[in-house]
């Protein structure tokens, strides 16, 4: 298992972690200043600054990516909505290629309208089928341009609104169905906030293996958790056994970045410099 205590060369910052403090170009500069050598940016943050400008800045600073957020949200109320989702995912794939991302992370979506508090139907069987079909169609294009797709299972508390894939086992079942040859074109993003509780986690990480393990996200689960989305903890402040989980990932062949992704009203209220410096310290000591 790699020793993270001496430096932070395997730290990546998911840019949602300081999205309230700074625009993406400033985030890149602040990471470069701290010798953080990878980020995972969000599409809206990229669009706010400009795709070509961000691509050029990444090249100039030498900062790489651990992923690109996000594609997905495939289910829709009608055929026009399904088509629009596929078109948006194709654009996401193209953007990921432009910034030289190692994978496009998929948050697959669930009941149409649920994010706005007004689900248009309650048919989970239907949305799971639409997700599978959407991933299959996007995979065909992504494979043609060499962009791997990483399915991110989300905690069951978000099953209705954000993702109907809620366990690593579910995600890997989809991978095995659509990419039985384990080509590296389709895999998973293991976000510990969403999967730490799963009694099959170690087994499913081993099942995934090197070809399927495309991303590893870290933060912590606070006791109590006060918000289902925006109360993630800094590593070491909660109950997740992050180092044990990283051991499972590395035993299965993963050798990439441990990406810090913290959606937190508390941390968004702190100076960005403090947040990044804390990420560096906690990454060395806890992850």
C-alpha positions as CSV (number, residue, x, y, z in Angstrom):
1,X,0.0,0.0,0.0
2,X,1.3,3.4,-0.9
3,X,2.6,5.7,1.8
4,X,0.7,9.0,1.6
5,X,2.3,10.5,4.7
6,X,5.4,11.9,3.1
7,X,3.8,14.0,0.4
8,X,0.5,14.6,-1.4
9,X,1.5,13.5,-4.9
10,X,-1.6,11.3,-5.1
11,X,-4.1,14.0,-3.9
12,X,-6.7,15.3,-6.3
13,X,-9.2,18.0,-5.5
14,X,-12.7,17.6,-6.8
15,X,-13.4,21.3,-7.6
16,X,-16.9,21.2,-5.9
17,X,-14.9,21.2,-2.7
18,X,-14.2,25.0,-3.1
19,X,-16.8,25.9,-5.7
20,X,-18.4,28.6,-3.5
21,X,-15.1,30.3,-2.8
22,X,-13.5,30.6,-6.2
23,X,-14.1,30.2,-9.9
24,X,-12.4,27.3,-11.6
25,X,-9.4,29.2,-13.0
26,X,-8.6,30.5,-9.5
27,X,-9.0,26.9,-8.1
28,X,-6.4,25.7,-10.6
29,X,-4.0,28.4,-9.7
30,X,-4.4,27.7,-6.0
31,X,-3.8,24.0,-6.5
32,X,-0.7,24.7,-8.6
33,X,0.6,26.9,-5.8
34,X,0.3,24.0,-3.4
35,X,1.8,21.4,-5.7
36,X,-1.6,19.6,-6.0
37,X,-1.1,17.9,-9.3
38,X,-4.7,16.8,-10.2
39,X,-8.3,18.0,-10.0
40,X,-11.7,16.8,-11.1
41,X,-13.7,19.7,-12.5
42,X,-17.4,20.1,-12.9
43,X,-18.9,21.0,-16.3
44,X,-20.7,24.1,-15.0
45,X,-17.5,25.4,-13.5
46,X,-15.7,24.8,-16.8
47,X,-18.4,26.5,-18.8
48,X,-18.4,29.5,-16.6
49,X,-14.7,30.2,-17.4
50,X,-14.6,28.6,-20.9
51,X,-13.6,25.1,-22.0
52,X,-10.7,26.1,-24.2
53,X,-9.4,28.5,-21.6
54,X,-9.5,25.8,-18.9
55,X,-7.8,23.3,-21.2
56,X,-5.0,25.8,-21.9
57,X,-4.6,26.6,-18.2
58,X,-4.4,23.0,-17.2
59,X,-1.7,22.4,-19.8
60,X,0.3,25.5,-18.7
61,X,0.2,24.6,-15.0
62,X,0.9,20.9,-15.6
63,X,-2.2,19.9,-13.6
64,X,-3.9,16.7,-14.7
65,X,-7.3,15.3,-14.0
66,X,-8.6,12.4,-12.0
67,X,-12.0,12.6,-13.6
68,X,-14.6,14.9,-15.2
69,X,-17.9,15.6,-13.6
70,X,-20.4,14.6,-14.9
71,X,-22.4,12.8,-17.4
72,X,-25.5,10.8,-16.7
73,X,-29.1,11.7,-15.8
74,X,-30.4,9.5,-18.5
75,X,-34.1,8.9,-17.6
76,X,-36.7,11.3,-18.9
77,X,-40.4,11.7,-19.2
78,X,-40.6,11.2,-23.0
79,X,-38.7,10.3,-26.1
80,X,-37.6,13.9,-26.6
81,X,-36.1,14.0,-23.1
82,X,-34.3,10.8,-23.6
83,X,-32.8,12.1,-26.8
84,X,-31.7,15.3,-25.2
85,X,-30.0,13.4,-22.4
86,X,-28.0,11.4,-24.9
87,X,-27.0,14.5,-26.8
88,X,-25.8,16.2,-23.5
89,X,-23.8,13.1,-22.6
90,X,-22.1,13.1,-26.0
91,X,-21.2,16.8,-25.3
92,X,-19.8,15.8,-21.9
93,X,-17.7,13.1,-23.5
94,X,-16.3,15.6,-26.0
95,X,-15.5,18.1,-23.1
96,X,-13.8,15.3,-21.2
97,X,-11.6,14.6,-24.2
98,X,-10.8,18.3,-24.6
99,X,-9.4,18.6,-21.0
100,X,-7.7,15.2,-21.3
101,X,-9.7,13.5,-18.5
102,X,-9.0,9.9,-17.7
103,X,-12.7,9.2,-17.4
104,X,-16.2,10.8,-17.5
105,X,-18.0,10.2,-14.2
106,X,-21.7,9.2,-14.6
107,X,-24.3,10.1,-12.0
108,X,-27.0,8.1,-13.8
109,X,-30.2,9.8,-12.7
110,X,-33.5,8.5,-11.5
111,X,-37.2,9.5,-11.5
112,X,-37.8,12.4,-13.8
113,X,-38.8,15.6,-12.0
114,X,-37.8,14.2,-8.6
115,X,-34.9,16.7,-8.2
116,X,-37.5,19.4,-8.4
117,X,-39.7,17.7,-5.8
118,X,-42.3,16.6,-8.4
119,X,-41.6,13.1,-9.8
120,X,-43.5,12.5,-13.0
121,X,-43.8,8.8,-12.3
122,X,-42.7,6.3,-9.8
123,X,-41.6,3.4,-12.0
124,X,-38.0,2.5,-10.9
125,X,-38.0,-0.5,-13.3
126,X,-38.5,1.9,-16.2
127,X,-35.7,4.3,-15.1
128,X,-33.3,1.5,-14.5
129,X,-33.9,0.3,-18.1
130,X,-33.5,3.9,-19.4
131,X,-30.2,4.2,-17.5
132,X,-28.9,0.9,-18.9
133,X,-29.9,2.0,-22.5
134,X,-28.4,5.5,-22.0
135,X,-25.1,4.1,-20.8
136,X,-25.0,1.6,-23.7
137,X,-25.6,4.4,-26.2
138,X,-23.1,6.8,-24.6
139,X,-20.5,4.0,-24.3
140,X,-20.7,3.3,-28.1
141,X,-19.7,6.9,-28.8
142,X,-17.2,7.2,-25.8
143,X,-15.4,4.1,-27.0
144,X,-15.0,5.6,-30.4
145,X,-13.2,8.6,-29.0
146,X,-11.3,6.8,-26.3
147,X,-13.0,8.2,-23.2
148,X,-13.7,5.7,-20.4
149,X,-17.0,6.0,-18.5
150,X,-17.1,5.6,-14.7
151,X,-20.5,4.7,-13.2
152,X,-20.8,6.3,-9.7
153,X,-23.2,4.5,-7.4
154,X,-24.9,6.9,-5.0
155,X,-26.1,6.3,-1.4
156,X,-29.6,4.8,-1.3
157,X,-30.9,8.0,0.3
158,X,-30.5,9.6,-3.2
159,X,-32.1,6.7,-5.1
160,X,-35.2,8.6,-6.2
161,X,-33.6,11.9,-7.2
162,X,-30.1,11.4,-8.4
163,X,-29.2,7.8,-9.1
164,X,-31.0,4.5,-9.3
165,X,-27.7,2.7,-9.1
166,X,-26.9,2.6,-5.4
167,X,-24.4,-0.2,-4.8
168,X,-21.1,-1.1,-6.3
169,X,-22.6,-4.5,-7.1
170,X,-25.3,-2.9,-9.2
171,X,-22.8,-0.7,-11.1
172,X,-20.6,-3.7,-11.8
173,X,-23.5,-5.7,-13.1
174,X,-24.2,-3.0,-15.6
175,X,-20.5,-3.0,-16.5
176,X,-20.4,-6.8,-17.0
177,X,-23.5,-6.6,-19.2
178,X,-22.3,-3.8,-21.4
179,X,-18.6,-4.5,-21.4
180,X,-18.1,-8.2,-20.8
181,X,-14.6,-8.2,-22.2
182,X,-13.4,-5.8,-19.4
183,X,-12.0,-3.5,-22.1
184,X,-11.3,-0.6,-19.8
185,X,-14.0,1.5,-21.6
186,X,-16.5,1.2,-18.7
187,X,-15.9,1.0,-15.0
188,X,-16.8,2.6,-11.7
189,X,-16.1,5.6,-9.5
190,X,-15.9,4.5,-5.9
191,X,-17.1,7.4,-3.8
192,X,-16.6,6.5,-0.1
193,X,-19.4,8.8,1.0
194,X,-21.9,6.8,-1.0
195,X,-20.6,3.2,-0.5
196,X,-18.8,3.1,2.9
197,X,-21.8,1.4,4.6
198,X,-22.1,-1.5,2.1
199,X,-21.3,-4.9,3.7
200,X,-20.2,-6.2,0.2
201,X,-17.8,-3.3,-0.4
202,X,-14.5,-5.2,-0.1
203,X,-15.8,-8.1,-2.1
204,X,-17.1,-5.8,-4.9
205,X,-13.9,-3.8,-5.1
206,X,-12.0,-7.0,-5.6
207,X,-14.5,-8.1,-8.2
208,X,-14.0,-4.8,-10.1
209,X,-10.3,-5.2,-10.4
210,X,-7.8,-2.8,-12.0
211,X,-9.7,-2.5,-15.3
212,X,-13.0,-1.3,-13.7
213,X,-11.6,0.9,-10.8
214,X,-11.4,4.2,-12.6
215,X,-11.8,6.7,-9.7
216,X,-11.7,6.8,-5.9
217,X,-13.4,9.7,-4.0
218,X,-12.8,10.4,-0.3
219,X,-14.4,12.5,2.4
220,X,-16.2,11.5,5.6
221,X,-19.6,10.6,7.0
222,X,-20.4,12.8,10.0
223,X,-22.4,11.8,13.0
224,X,-25.0,13.3,12.9
225,X,-25.3,14.0,9.2
226,X,-27.6,17.1,9.0
227,X,-28.1,17.3,5.2
228,X,-28.5,14.5,2.7
229,X,-26.3,16.2,0.1
230,X,-24.3,19.1,1.6
231,X,-23.0,17.9,4.9
232,X,-20.0,15.8,4.0
233,X,-17.1,15.7,6.4
234,X,-13.4,16.4,6.0
235,X,-11.4,13.1,6.1
236,X,-10.9,11.9,9.7
237,X,-13.9,13.9,11.1
238,X,-16.4,11.0,10.7
239,X,-16.8,7.3,10.7
240,X,-15.5,6.0,7.3
241,X,-12.4,3.7,7.4
242,X,-10.7,5.5,4.5
243,X,-7.3,3.9,4.8
244,X,-8.8,0.4,5.0
245,X,-10.8,1.1,1.9
246,X,-7.8,2.4,0.1
247,X,-6.0,-0.8,1.0
248,X,-8.8,-2.8,-0.7
249,X,-8.7,-0.5,-3.8
250,X,-4.9,-0.9,-4.1
251,X,-5.0,-4.7,-3.5
252,X,-7.4,-4.8,-6.4
253,X,-5.0,-2.9,-8.6
254,X,-6.0,0.7,-8.3
255,X,-3.0,3.1,-8.4
256,X,-4.6,6.4,-9.1
257,X,-5.5,9.6,-7.1
258,X,-7.5,9.7,-3.9
259,X,-9.8,12.5,-4.9
260,X,-11.2,14.7,-2.2
261,X,-14.8,15.6,-2.9
262,X,-16.6,17.5,-0.2
263,X,-20.1,19.0,-0.5
264,X,-20.4,20.9,2.7
265,X,-22.1,24.1,3.8
266,X,-19.5,24.3,6.7
267,X,-16.4,24.0,4.4
268,X,-17.9,26.2,1.8
269,X,-18.1,28.8,4.5
270,X,-14.3,28.6,5.2
271,X,-11.6,30.5,3.3
272,X,-10.6,28.5,0.3
273,X,-6.9,28.5,1.3
274,X,-7.9,26.9,4.6
275,X,-9.9,24.2,2.9
276,X,-7.1,23.2,0.5
277,X,-4.5,23.3,3.2
278,X,-6.7,21.1,5.4
279,X,-7.2,18.7,2.5
280,X,-3.4,18.3,2.1
281,X,-2.9,17.7,5.8
282,X,-5.8,15.2,6.1
283,X,-4.8,13.4,2.9
284,X,-1.4,12.7,4.3
285,X,-2.6,11.8,7.8
286,X,-5.9,10.0,7.3
287,X,-6.2,8.7,3.8
